[in-house]
Amino acid sequence: MSWVLIDDHHLEKKFKFEDFKTALEFLNRCGEICESQNHHAEFVLNWGSVLVKTWSHDIDGISSRDHILISAIDEVFS
């Protein structure tokens, strides 16, 4: 699944995993990326999945920072 633009406001993507532990490990790695980029996504953790949403709060929409972040998150998943 690709990243989806929602309401011309934010990008989101759901990542699927075999169990809760793996999903949590992915979320923690993504959190480290967010901290290093000082650009923080919104995460929803469930058993076997993590939903990631990102947008730039200062412009209330998508910026180049979001594209850099989603590329880094996709690398973690691959």
Helices and strands as residue ranges (DSSP letters): E 4-6, E 10-16, H 20-37, E 42-46, E 49-54, H 64-77
